[in-house]
């Protein structure tokens, strides 16, 4: 059953509750009435994921001024996320979806292939969720370069301002 990108712009964002870096918990219910960015990345402390996380962290003040919360999601255990956050001084929550419920619900747990080997993994993707809890924009198969700027620009275009 292929659930890849079953979610569409305008759909209600699926609910979630996840443990996160810094002894935090992130849950969609707590974000009710606030827009947020939920970005999925394959693995903490790998080159592309580090570049993406550092990019979001550097732009965090701009996202906050636009009234947005930024949450990164991977299947890494919280302990690994804490080490990743500490190593790069990442201040936004990195959520752990070890069980895979959220990555599957959002359709980013997909078959990938590398060097002729196929395996299941997280497709780098970002979801912009509006204050009504609806998906406002989806970036599938994200390329890291320029992505943070594109997300911020789209958020501003939607009128996500604090």
C-alpha positions as CSV (number, residue, x, y, z in Angstrom):
1,X,0.0,0.0,0.0
2,X,1.6,3.2,-1.1
3,X,0.7,6.2,1.1
4,X,3.3,8.5,-0.3
5,X,2.0,12.0,-0.4
6,X,-1.5,10.9,0.2
7,X,-1.9,14.2,2.1
8,X,-2.8,17.2,0.0
9,X,-2.9,21.0,0.5
10,X,-6.1,21.8,2.3
11,X,-6.2,18.5,4.3
12,X,-6.3,18.6,8.0
13,X,-2.8,17.9,9.3
14,X,-2.7,14.6,11.1
15,X,-2.4,14.8,14.9
16,X,0.8,13.9,16.6
17,X,2.5,13.6,20.0
18,X,6.2,12.9,20.1
19,X,9.1,13.1,22.5
20,X,11.6,15.7,21.4
21,X,15.1,17.0,22.1
22,X,15.7,19.0,25.3
23,X,13.3,16.9,27.3
24,X,10.4,18.4,25.4
25,X,7.2,16.9,24.0
26,X,5.7,18.2,20.8
27,X,2.0,17.7,20.1
28,X,-0.3,19.1,17.5
29,X,-3.0,19.9,20.1
30,X,-0.7,22.4,21.8
31,X,-0.2,24.1,18.4
32,X,-3.9,24.7,17.8
33,X,-4.4,28.2,16.5
34,X,-0.8,28.6,15.5
35,X,0.9,27.9,12.2
36,X,3.9,25.6,12.2
37,X,6.5,23.9,10.0
38,X,6.9,20.1,10.3
39,X,10.0,19.0,8.4
40,X,11.0,15.4,8.0
41,X,14.6,14.3,7.6
42,X,16.2,10.9,7.2
43,X,18.9,10.8,9.9
44,X,20.4,13.1,12.5
45,X,24.0,14.2,12.2
46,X,24.4,13.3,8.5
47,X,25.7,15.9,6.1
48,X,22.4,16.9,4.4
49,X,20.3,16.7,7.6
50,X,22.9,18.8,9.4
51,X,22.9,21.4,6.7
52,X,19.1,21.5,6.7
53,X,18.8,21.6,10.6
54,X,21.4,24.4,10.8
55,X,19.6,26.3,8.1
56,X,16.3,26.2,10.0
57,X,18.2,27.1,13.2
58,X,19.9,30.1,11.6
59,X,16.5,31.4,10.3
60,X,14.6,30.5,13.5
61,X,14.2,34.1,14.6
62,X,12.6,34.9,11.2
63,X,10.2,32.0,11.6
64,X,9.3,33.1,15.1
65,X,8.7,36.7,13.9
66,X,6.4,35.2,11.3
67,X,4.6,33.4,14.1
68,X,5.7,29.9,13.2
69,X,7.0,27.0,15.3
70,X,9.6,24.8,13.6
71,X,9.7,21.1,14.4
72,X,12.1,18.6,12.8
73,X,11.1,14.9,12.7
74,X,13.1,11.7,12.2
75,X,13.0,8.2,13.5
76,X,16.1,8.7,15.6
77,X,15.9,8.0,19.3
78,X,15.7,11.1,21.6
79,X,19.2,10.4,22.9
80,X,20.6,10.8,19.4
81,X,18.5,13.9,18.8
82,X,19.8,15.5,22.0
83,X,23.4,14.8,20.9
84,X,22.7,16.2,17.5
85,X,21.0,19.3,18.9
86,X,23.8,19.8,21.4
87,X,26.6,19.4,18.8
88,X,25.1,22.1,16.5
89,X,23.3,24.3,19.1
90,X,19.9,23.5,17.6
91,X,17.3,25.2,19.7
92,X,14.1,24.2,18.0
93,X,12.6,20.7,18.9
94,X,13.8,17.7,17.1
95,X,11.0,15.1,17.5
96,X,11.6,11.4,17.7
97,X,9.2,9.2,15.7
98,X,10.9,5.9,16.6
99,X,7.7,3.9,16.2
100,X,7.1,5.5,12.8
101,X,3.5,6.4,13.2
102,X,3.9,10.1,12.2
103,X,6.3,9.4,9.3
104,X,3.8,6.9,7.9
105,X,0.8,9.1,8.5
106,X,2.4,12.0,6.7
107,X,3.4,9.6,3.8
108,X,7.2,10.2,4.1
109,X,8.2,6.6,5.0
110,X,9.0,5.4,1.5
111,X,11.0,2.8,-0.4
112,X,14.4,4.2,-1.3
113,X,17.3,2.8,-3.2
114,X,21.0,3.3,-3.0
115,X,23.7,1.4,-4.8
116,X,21.1,-1.0,-6.2
117,X,19.8,-1.8,-2.7
118,X,16.2,-1.0,-1.8
119,X,15.2,-0.1,1.7
120,X,12.6,1.9,3.6
121,X,13.5,5.3,4.8
122,X,12.3,8.9,5.4
123,X,11.9,11.0,2.3
124,X,13.0,14.5,3.1
125,X,9.8,16.6,3.0
126,X,8.3,19.6,4.7
127,X,4.7,20.5,5.6
128,X,3.6,24.1,6.3
129,X,0.5,23.9,8.5
130,X,-1.8,27.0,8.9
131,X,-3.4,28.2,12.2
132,X,-6.5,26.2,11.4
133,X,-4.5,23.0,11.4
134,X,-4.7,22.5,7.6
135,X,-1.8,21.8,5.3
136,X,-1.0,25.0,3.5
137,X,2.0,23.8,1.5
138,X,3.9,20.6,0.9
139,X,7.5,20.3,-0.3
140,X,8.1,16.7,-1.3
141,X,11.6,15.3,-2.1
142,X,13.3,18.4,-0.6
143,X,16.7,19.5,-1.9
144,X,18.4,21.2,1.0
145,X,20.0,24.2,-0.8
146,X,17.6,27.1,-0.6
147,X,14.9,25.1,1.1
148,X,14.7,27.0,4.4
149,X,14.4,30.3,2.4
150,X,11.6,28.8,0.3
151,X,9.6,27.7,3.4
152,X,10.0,31.1,5.0
153,X,8.9,32.9,1.9
154,X,5.8,30.7,1.5
155,X,4.9,31.2,5.2
156,X,5.1,35.0,4.7
157,X,3.1,34.7,1.5
158,X,0.4,33.0,3.4
159,X,0.3,35.9,5.8
160,X,1.8,33.9,8.7
161,X,2.9,36.8,10.8
162,X,3.0,37.1,14.5
